[in-house]
Amino acid sequence: MKDESEARIVREDRLSKLQEKEVLLRIEILNLQKSKLLADLYKKIIYLYIEQLSKFISII
């Protein structure tokens, strides 16, 4: 009975550690996605700026 209880505690501890690692990986993935979205946004802003600058130059 004691061995079963200890084995259960070990399994629960391992599961808890795996769940913690999963959460950390999910956070890392979300941060990477956020970085990519920000990079895409900056890219769009730069393209729009260049487009507007080109139009302005063509008017002059």
C-alpha positions as protocol buffer text, in pm:
chain_id: "A"
residue {
  index: 1
  type: MET
  ca { x: 0 y: 0 z: 0 }
}
residue {
  index: 2
  type: LYS
  ca { x: 282 y: 238 z: 89 }
}
residue {
  index: 3
  type: ASP
  ca { x: 466 y: 155 z: -235 }
}
residue {
  index: 4
  type: GLU
  ca { x: 152 y: 229 z: -436 }
}
residue {
  index: 5
  type: SER
  ca { x: 112 y: 561 z: -260 }
}
residue {
  index: 6
  type: GLU
  ca { x: 475 y: 655 z: -324 }
}
residue {
  index: 7
  type: ALA
  ca { x: 445 y: 549 z: -689 }
}
residue {
  index: 8
  type: ARG
  ca { x: 133 y: 762 z: -726 }
}
residue {
  index: 9
  type: ILE
  ca { x: 310 y: 1062 z: -573 }
}
residue {
  index: 10
  type: VAL
  ca { x: 605 y: 1013 z: -811 }
}
residue {
  index: 11
  type: ARG
  ca { x: 368 y: 990 z: -1111 }
}
residue {
  index: 12
  type: GLU
  ca { x: 181 y: 1302 z: -1002 }
}
residue {
  index: 13
  type: ASP
  ca { x: 510 y: 1487 z: -954 }
}
residue {
  index: 14
  type: ARG
  ca { x: 630 y: 1385 z: -1301 }
}
residue {
  index: 15
  type: LEU
  ca { x: 297 y: 1486 z: -1451 }
}
residue {
  index: 16
  type: SER
  ca { x: 312 y: 1820 z: -1273 }
}
residue {
  index: 17
  type: LYS
  ca { x: 663 y: 1885 z: -1407 }
}
residue {
  index: 18
  type: LEU
  ca { x: 554 y: 1790 z: -1759 }
}
residue {
  index: 19
  type: GLN
  ca { x: 254 y: 2021 z: -1735 }
}
residue {
  index: 20
  type: GLU
  ca { x: 480 y: 2301 z: -1616 }
}
residue {
  index: 21
  type: LYS
  ca { x: 713 y: 2243 z: -1913 }
}
residue {
  index: 22
  type: GLU
  ca { x: 411 y: 2243 z: -2146 }
}
residue {
  index: 23
  type: VAL
  ca { x: 295 y: 2578 z: -2009 }
}
residue {
  index: 24
  type: LEU
  ca { x: 643 y: 2727 z: -2051 }
}
residue {
  index: 25
  type: LEU
  ca { x: 660 y: 2600 z: -2410 }
}
residue {
  index: 26
  type: ARG
  ca { x: 317 y: 2745 z: -2485 }
}
residue {
  index: 27
  type: ILE
  ca { x: 431 y: 3081 z: -2346 }
}
residue {
  index: 28
  type: GLU
  ca { x: 744 y: 3065 z: -2561 }
}
residue {
  index: 29
  type: ILE
  ca { x: 534 y: 2985 z: -2870 }
}
residue {
  index: 30
  type: LEU
  ca { x: 300 y: 3276 z: -2796 }
}
residue {
  index: 31
  type: ASN
  ca { x: 597 y: 3511 z: -2756 }
}
residue {
  index: 32
  type: LEU
  ca { x: 740 y: 3394 z: -3089 }
}
residue {
  index: 33
  type: GLN
  ca { x: 403 y: 3444 z: -3257 }
}
residue {
  index: 34
  type: LYS
  ca { x: 378 y: 3791 z: -3106 }
}
residue {
  index: 35
  type: SER
  ca { x: 727 y: 3875 z: -3233 }
}
residue {
  index: 36
  type: LYS
  ca { x: 635 y: 3755 z: -3582 }
}
residue {
  index: 37
  type: LEU
  ca { x: 313 y: 3956 z: -3581 }
}
residue {
  index: 38
  type: LEU
  ca { x: 501 y: 4268 z: -3472 }
}
residue {
  index: 39
  type: ALA
  ca { x: 762 y: 4211 z: -3743 }
}
residue {
  index: 40
  type: ASP
  ca { x: 484 y: 4171 z: -4002 }
}
residue {
  index: 41
  type: LEU
  ca { x: 319 y: 4490 z: -3877 }
}
residue {
  index: 42
  type: TYR
  ca { x: 643 y: 4688 z: -3898 }
}
residue {
  index: 43
  type: LYS
  ca { x: 700 y: 4549 z: -4246 }
}
residue {
  index: 44
  type: LYS
  ca { x: 355 y: 4670 z: -4356 }
}
residue {
  index: 45
  type: ILE
  ca { x: 417 y: 5012 z: -4204 }
}
residue {
  index: 46
  type: ILE
  ca { x: 749 y: 5043 z: -4387 }
}
residue {
  index: 47
  type: TYR
  ca { x: 591 y: 4938 z: -4718 }
}
residue {
  index: 48
  type: LEU
  ca { x: 310 y: 5189 z: -4673 }
}
residue {
  index: 49
  type: TYR
  ca { x: 560 y: 5461 z: -4586 }
}
residue {
  index: 50
  type: ILE
  ca { x: 766 y: 5381 z: -4898 }
}
residue {
  index: 51
  type: GLU
  ca { x: 450 y: 5379 z: -5109 }
}
residue {
  index: 52
  type: GLN
  ca { x: 344 y: 5719 z: -4977 }
}
residue {
  index: 53
  type: LEU
  ca { x: 694 y: 5856 z: -5020 }
}
residue {
  index: 54
  type: SER
  ca { x: 700 y: 5734 z: -5381 }
}
residue {
  index: 55
  type: LYS
  ca { x: 367 y: 5904 z: -5450 }
}
residue {
  index: 56
  type: PHE
  ca { x: 492 y: 6225 z: -5292 }
}
residue {
  index: 57
  type: ILE
  ca { x: 811 y: 6218 z: -5497 }
}
residue {
  index: 58
  type: SER
  ca { x: 619 y: 6154 z: -5819 }
}
residue {
  index: 59
  type: ILE
  ca { x: 403 y: 6461 z: -5749 }
}
residue {
  index: 60
  type: ILE
  ca { x: 707 y: 6685 z: -5711 }
}
